[in-house]
Amino acid sequence: MNQPTLPTLILMFPLLSAAVILIMQRSLTLKNVCAYLSVGSAAVCWVISLMLLGAKDDTGTMFSFINVDGFHGLHADIGYIIDQQSRGMLFIVTFIGLLVHWYSLAYMKEDEGKARYFGALSLFMFSMTGIVLANNFAMMFVFWELVGLSSYLLIGHWFEKPAACEAAKKAFLVNRIGDFGFMIGILILWGASNGEISFEGLKGSLGDGHTQGALHSAPGWLITAAALGIFMGAVGKSAQVPLHVWLPDAMEGPTPVSALIHAATMVAAGVYMLVRVGFVIHASETAMEVIAGIGGFTALFAALMAVGQNDIKRILAYSTLSQLGYMVMAVGLGAGEAGMFHLYTHAFFKALLFLGAGAVIYACHHEQDIWKMGGLNKYTPATSITFMIGTAALMGFPFTSGFWSKEAILGAAYDHCGWLFASASITAVLTSFYMTRCVVVTFFGSARSDSARHAHEAPTKMILPLLILAVFAVISGYGFVTGPLQATVPAHEHSNGWVMAVSIAAILVGGGSAFLLYRGKDKDPLNIPLFANKFYIDEIYAVMVEVFQDRLAWLVTALDSIFADGLVARLPAALACRVGKAARSLQSGHLQSYTFALGAGLLLAVYLTVFVMHHAGH
Amino acid sequence: MITLNHYLFVAGLLFAIGLAGVVARRNILVIYMCLEMMLTGANLTLVAFSRFNLHDGLPDYSAQALVFFTITVAAAEVAVGLAIIVALFRTKQSVDVESVTKLQG
């Protein structure tokens, strides 16, 4: 197949599937057809991504979308870019996507809205592929928003639950705030480079030593502003502080959705984008520092909050926040490849953990509180073992994939900034702590409730993806895997002994203390309300929004009643009424008034004709 | 001497009184009579002009012929008008012109 068709196919197949499902979704008999159609399209996309792994680097246009010349001009097209980064990312997206689709066949088997779910999943695959393939900012922004929409649809899948609707709205709105900054960043770049919006064009305009364009001579503060604006998009999408509040609430959606969107792919889109436009970020020292700082802070902050959580999905959500913080920190430290590497390994083990959590929830009859589980080692061995493998990879256990990627990030922190290294190390200790806590409370000991006592292993359709992901969680860090899968791996310079020692120490300290503290306990010995209540940030935001909104609403009401209501609406209406009333008095219906008016008019005509015009004529 | 102006004055007076009656009276038949009075004023004007603007010692008979036309048309108009008034009376049961206010807006 020639080059332009493969990317077009991988983009359009899920869209086609979503469109067909949209038409068929109301039919009660065709629900399973919709599900299989979606899984089929995911499989086809995966196969295409495998084919693309061997293709050569390419970039081109699929459809020309906007072509406006003139002042600055705007040439935005739906195009594609195939390079190492996008090939690797496409593999992850389609592979994990396929596994999640397969898993969902079992998890959502008895769900009423199955067709709607698979339609939204297909829409998500389309949107995410669009972000990965995007070769210009306009296309990326469009698909960025589409991904946000798919996320909204999927989080709010069980829309009869008010909590799910609230969570979906929250996710979308918080994302929009980030997108506002993103848009501003894009517009600054577009303006400063005199009309360039594609990544190639902007890179050339910024100057890579050979060529330079308008962007090269733009003032430093402008580039910083653009970089920070673009980073805001990543803050929203990848849930960094302060826009992290949507991710834990997004756990209201079905667990496979959490695995695919809120762990492996969508939230990673922010990191992917930052690495893709790295040339802009690297041009501004301030932006780099801000990004690294926010990333490091998010990692630590989220890890602290995770320690106080009791819902298995929330623990994993905060863990995702923390790991995303690591990735963003790596980008800010100039180690974008380390960030992408961690994204890649994280995708596998986090998806594994979430799907495992889904299996656990399924086994315990939809119980999500870890303090009501326990002893699942006996009842659900396969889920147990795979979950523990995932946890090991997350903690950075030696010889798992997570070890290599985490070490790369810690190494970058060690090389560039002492504070961030310290913070990242503490985060690593906390990560080991809360994950071991989760595993010990959920799987070890004895069952704490009936639903745990009657737990049974999940069906094969759900276990198979877990096994596959567990294998990848271990091996994906090694060269024989990263090579063919085109993962971005940082050059292994020197394995810093100090970094390795710290990382292993973190595992021992964190994991060991959690094991000792939680083994055999029936309720949480630690009770830190600050962490458990998420540092009260949600409450603070609620107050802020309320205050701000009240003031703004008062102002707008005042302006509205004076201008829009009074000047534009009521004044003309009153005038029309008055004039109308005056004119109405002419139509009295009284015969003699009409006659009088006739007579008066006649008199006036005679006067004018005889005495005025006659004289004027002569 | 009785000049043209005397006749014109009387005719004008007739017309004015007729107009006043049309505007100010309430009984529709009285209004109608005043209307006829206005026509009479016009006729008198015509005859006066015919009698006082002599062509070779003889009056201008075309004006007097026009007066005949006017009287005839007035008669026809009275027939039609009275028919309307009778129809109006049938619906309103009153000859008061104040009761005809359907067109009030």
Interface residues (C-beta under 8 A of the other chain):
Chain A: R584 Q587 S588 G589 H590 L591 Q592 T595 F596 G599
Chain B: L19 V22 V23 A24 I31 V97 E98 V100 T101 K102 L103 Q104 G105
